[in-house]
């Protein structure tokens, strides 16, 4: 097995080594958050609990997510993957990075491995997010523009009447991360029906969550934490 550590990951690995002793706090934070666990809250609460800058917390969590992706593609144990990565860092990392960070990385390998536990909170959260976004296109945002369109006479010198129209603009991204924008003409009936279907979808999600509340595992409604 050969693993080439990409250069863009080096700052994250440096932070993992520097703060390796604080990584167990990730699990503590995840347990405290419970059903409110999300990447955004995890970054914030971990920074507060560990007493580190939020920017460093963001880099650490992002690096761990990248390593989880690497573990999935490598199909090897955590110890094997980290060992091969260390060999690559010893041979190929820039000299300055090695002199400043390699010892910390090696000393913190055990804590890094524990943070990457496939049944640990970060891995479960990562899998949850993957399931949530495992679609051809992922919604980003939507806006409805409302305007008035005049109906002119044949010479365009006067207005016979006007009509109010709506345009729905949906922004999304595909599986490759490419942005997509779609436009839809709507009338007032379309807007009313769209609102009814959105309200119905929210009711169905709440009904499902309530119905599954007696099971041994928690059931999350995707994106619910963003409303808080």
C-alpha positions as a Python dict, from the first residue, in 0.01 Angstrom:
ca = {
    (1, 'X'): (0, 0, 0),
    (2, 'X'): (130, 342, -99),
    (3, 'X'): (-12, 669, 24),
    (4, 'X'): (104, 1009, -93),
    (5, 'X'): (9, 1277, 157),
    (6, 'X'): (-121, 1578, -40),
    (7, 'X'): (48, 1908, 38),
    (8, 'X'): (-282, 2077, 125),
    (9, 'X'): (-325, 1831, 414),
    (10, 'X'): (9, 1915, 578),
    (11, 'X'): (-124, 2213, 782),
    (12, 'X'): (-402, 1992, 917),
    (13, 'X'): (-160, 1714, 1013),
    (14, 'X'): (59, 1973, 1185),
    (15, 'X'): (-238, 2088, 1395),
    (16, 'X'): (-332, 1728, 1473),
    (17, 'X'): (18, 1667, 1605),
    (18, 'X'): (28, 1994, 1797),
    (19, 'X'): (-308, 1938, 1968),
    (20, 'X'): (-300, 1557, 1984),
    (21, 'X'): (-338, 1564, 2362),
    (22, 'X'): (-667, 1750, 2326),
    (23, 'X'): (-822, 1518, 2066),
    (24, 'X'): (-1000, 1301, 2329),
    (25, 'X'): (-1209, 1610, 2402),
    (26, 'X'): (-1375, 1564, 2061),
    (27, 'X'): (-1551, 1255, 2192),
    (28, 'X'): (-1646, 1436, 2512),
    (29, 'X'): (-1793, 1726, 2318),
    (30, 'X'): (-1984, 1488, 2089),
    (31, 'X'): (-2135, 1311, 2390),
    (32, 'X'): (-2237, 1641, 2546),
    (33, 'X'): (-2401, 1760, 2224),
    (34, 'X'): (-2595, 1438, 2178),
    (35, 'X'): (-2867, 1480, 1910),
    (36, 'X'): (-2752, 1838, 1847),
    (37, 'X'): (-2419, 1710, 1712),
    (38, 'X'): (-2319, 1867, 1380),
    (39, 'X'): (-1988, 1963, 1222),
    (40, 'X'): (-2052, 2330, 1288),
    (41, 'X'): (-2134, 2285, 1657),
    (42, 'X'): (-1856, 2029, 1700),
    (43, 'X'): (-1594, 2275, 1571),
    (44, 'X'): (-1725, 2552, 1797),
    (45, 'X'): (-1765, 2344, 2114),
    (46, 'X'): (-1433, 2166, 2066),
    (47, 'X'): (-1253, 2500, 2033),
    (48, 'X'): (-1418, 2624, 2352),
    (49, 'X'): (-1354, 2308, 2552),
    (50, 'X'): (-995, 2263, 2434),
    (51, 'X'): (-916, 2634, 2468),
    (52, 'X'): (-785, 2664, 2114),
    (53, 'X'): (-869, 2913, 1836),
    (54, 'X'): (-1176, 2826, 1631),
    (55, 'X'): (-962, 2841, 1316),
    (56, 'X'): (-739, 2564, 1455),
    (57, 'X'): (-1044, 2358, 1554),
    (58, 'X'): (-1180, 2397, 1201),
    (59, 'X'): (-849, 2280, 1050),
    (60, 'X'): (-833, 1981, 1287),
    (61, 'X'): (-1187, 1859, 1217),
    (62, 'X'): (-1140, 1908, 842),
    (63, 'X'): (-815, 1708, 853),
    (64, 'X'): (-985, 1425, 1042),
    (65, 'X'): (-1268, 1417, 787),
    (66, 'X'): (-1008, 1394, 508),
    (67, 'X'): (-840, 1105, 690),
    (68, 'X'): (-1175, 928, 727),
    (69, 'X'): (-1217, 952, 349),
    (70, 'X'): (-867, 811, 309),
    (71, 'X'): (-944, 520, 541),
    (72, 'X'): (-1256, 434, 343),
    (73, 'X'): (-1067, 424, 12),
    (74, 'X'): (-763, 242, 153),
    (75, 'X'): (-968, -36, 315),
    (76, 'X'): (-689, -92, 569),
    (77, 'X'): (-670, -57, 945),
    (78, 'X'): (-618, 285, 1101),
    (79, 'X'): (-277, 180, 1231),
    (80, 'X'): (-162, 63, 887),
    (81, 'X'): (-278, 380, 711),
    (82, 'X'): (-120, 613, 967),
    (83, 'X'): (200, 412, 954),
    (84, 'X'): (226, 440, 575),
    (85, 'X'): (143, 810, 597),
    (86, 'X'): (422, 860, 849),
    (87, 'X'): (671, 691, 616),
    (88, 'X'): (563, 918, 333),
    (89, 'X'): (596, 1225, 557),
    (90, 'X'): (946, 1116, 660),
    (91, 'X'): (1052, 1083, 296),
    (92, 'X'): (858, 1348, 107),
    (93, 'X'): (733, 1621, 338),
    (94, 'X'): (920, 1954, 311),
    (95, 'X'): (1222, 1973, 538),
    (96, 'X'): (1079, 2263, 739),
    (97, 'X'): (754, 2072, 800),
    (98, 'X'): (946, 1765, 915),
    (99, 'X'): (1166, 1962, 1154),
    (100, 'X'): (871, 2148, 1305),
    (101, 'X'): (594, 1889, 1305),
    (102, 'X'): (707, 1529, 1244),
    (103, 'X'): (789, 1449, 1609),
    (104, 'X'): (452, 1584, 1726),
    (105, 'X'): (277, 1381, 1457),
    (106, 'X'): (449, 1059, 1564),
    (107, 'X'): (387, 1120, 1936),
    (108, 'X'): (20, 1198, 1874),
    (109, 'X'): (-50, 904, 1641),
    (110, 'X'): (-236, 708, 1911),
    (111, 'X'): (-474, 993, 1986),
    (112, 'X'): (-525, 1057, 1614),
    (113, 'X'): (-610, 689, 1565),
    (114, 'X'): (-864, 702, 1850),
    (115, 'X'): (-1027, 1011, 1698),
    (116, 'X'): (-1064, 814, 1371),
    (117, 'X'): (-1239, 519, 1538),
    (118, 'X'): (-1487, 397, 1271),
    (119, 'X'): (-1756, 369, 1539),
    (120, 'X'): (-1656, 695, 1708),
    (121, 'X'): (-1869, 1011, 1707),
    (122, 'X'): (-1679, 1187, 1429),
    (123, 'X'): (-1697, 885, 1197),
    (124, 'X'): (-2069, 839, 1268),
    (125, 'X'): (-2131, 1208, 1202),
    (126, 'X'): (-1926, 1183, 881),
    (127, 'X'): (-2131, 884, 762),
    (128, 'X'): (-2454, 1062, 852),
    (129, 'X'): (-2357, 1364, 644),
    (130, 'X'): (-2253, 1141, 354),
    (131, 'X'): (-2592, 970, 357),
    (132, 'X'): (-2765, 1306, 374),
    (133, 'X'): (-2588, 1440, 65),
    (134, 'X'): (-2556, 1118, -136),
    (135, 'X'): (-2763, 1247, -428),
    (136, 'X'): (-2697, 1360, -783),
    (137, 'X'): (-2763, 1723, -689),
    (138, 'X'): (-2756, 1887, -346),
    (139, 'X'): (-2974, 2190, -275),
    (140, 'X'): (-2792, 2511, -182),
    (141, 'X'): (-3052, 2789, -178),
    (142, 'X'): (-3373, 2914, -335),
    (143, 'X'): (-3531, 3252, -397),
    (144, 'X'): (-3865, 3361, -538),
    (145, 'X'): (-3863, 3682, -740),
    (146, 'X'): (-4196, 3860, -787),
    (147, 'X'): (-4248, 4123, -1053),
    (148, 'X'): (-4512, 4296, -1262),
    (149, 'X'): (-4528, 4250, -1638),
    (150, 'X'): (-4729, 4499, -1844),
    (151, 'X'): (-4934, 4403, -2149),
    (152, 'X'): (-4891, 4676, -2413),
    (153, 'X'): (-5109, 4770, -2705),
    (154, 'X'): (-4991, 4697, -3057),
    (155, 'X'): (-4793, 5020, -3083),
    (156, 'X'): (-4652, 4989, -2729),
    (157, 'X'): (-4783, 5338, -2657),
    (158, 'X'): (-5021, 5227, -2383),
    (159, 'X'): (-5076, 4955, -2126),
    (160, 'X'): (-5390, 4743, -2144),
    (161, 'X'): (-5329, 4545, -1825),
    (162, 'X'): (-5056, 4400, -1603),
    (163, 'X'): (-4988, 4058, -1452),
    (164, 'X'): (-4796, 3967, -1137),
    (165, 'X'): (-4557, 3676, -1191),
    (166, 'X'): (-4310, 3480, -982),
    (167, 'X'): (-3981, 3315, -1069),
    (168, 'X'): (-3830, 3043, -853),
    (169, 'X'): (-3450, 3030, -866),
    (170, 'X'): (-3289, 2713, -725),
    (171, 'X'): (-2914, 2691, -668),
    (172, 'X'): (-2753, 2350, -620),
    (173, 'X'): (-2429, 2162, -676),
    (174, 'X'): (-2371, 1827, -841),
    (175, 'X'): (-2168, 1531, -718),
    (176, 'X'): (-1851, 1693, -856),
    (177, 'X'): (-1917, 2015, -665),
    (178, 'X'): (-2010, 2210, -977),
    (179, 'X'): (-2273, 2483, -916),
    (180, 'X'): (-2605, 2456, -1095),
    (181, 'X'): (-2888, 2711, -1121),
    (182, 'X'): (-3241, 2639, -1244),
    (183, 'X'): (-3525, 2884, -1308),
    (184, 'X'): (-3899, 2811, -1291),
    (185, 'X'): (-4193, 3035, -1380),
    (186, 'X'): (-4464, 3023, -1111),
    (187, 'X'): (-4813, 3163, -1071),
    (188, 'X'): (-4988, 3226, -740),
    (189, 'X'): (-5144, 2877, -739),
    (190, 'X'): (-4798, 2722, -784),
    (191, 'X'): (-4664, 2920, -488),
    (192, 'X'): (-4954, 2809, -267),
    (193, 'X'): (-4906, 2444, -366),
    (194, 'X'): (-4531, 2466, -309),
    (195, 'X'): (-4590, 2605, 41),
    (196, 'X'): (-4840, 2327, 121),
    (197, 'X'): (-4596, 2059, 10),
    (198, 'X'): (-4314, 2213, 215),
    (199, 'X'): (-4537, 2224, 524),
    (200, 'X'): (-4643, 1863, 461),
    (201, 'X'): (-4279, 1751, 428),
    (202, 'X'): (-4192, 1910, 765),
    (203, 'X'): (-4493, 1741, 927),
    (204, 'X'): (-4396, 1401, 783),
    (205, 'X'): (-4037, 1439, 912),
    (206, 'X'): (-4162, 1523, 1263),
    (207, 'X'): (-4406, 1229, 1252),
    (208, 'X'): (-4132, 986, 1151),
    (209, 'X'): (-3897, 1113, 1424),
    (210, 'X'): (-4167, 1079, 1688),
    (211, 'X'): (-4259, 730, 1567),
    (212, 'X'): (-3898, 612, 1589),
    (213, 'X'): (-3824, 773, 1926),
    (214, 'X'): (-3864, 444, 2115),
    (215, 'X'): (-3586, 272, 1921),
    (216, 'X'): (-3237, 219, 2062),
    (217, 'X'): (-3072, 472, 1831),
    (218, 'X'): (-3147, 843, 1785),
    (219, 'X'): (-3317, 964, 1469),
    (220, 'X'): (-3212, 1304, 1333),
    (221, 'X'): (-3395, 1525, 1088),
    (222, 'X'): (-3129, 1641, 842),
    (223, 'X'): (-3054, 2010, 885),
    (224, 'X'): (-3268, 2050, 1198),
    (225, 'X'): (-2974, 2188, 1397),
    (226, 'X'): (-2934, 2475, 1149),
    (227, 'X'): (-3259, 2631, 1270),
    (228, 'X'): (-3123, 2685, 1621),
}
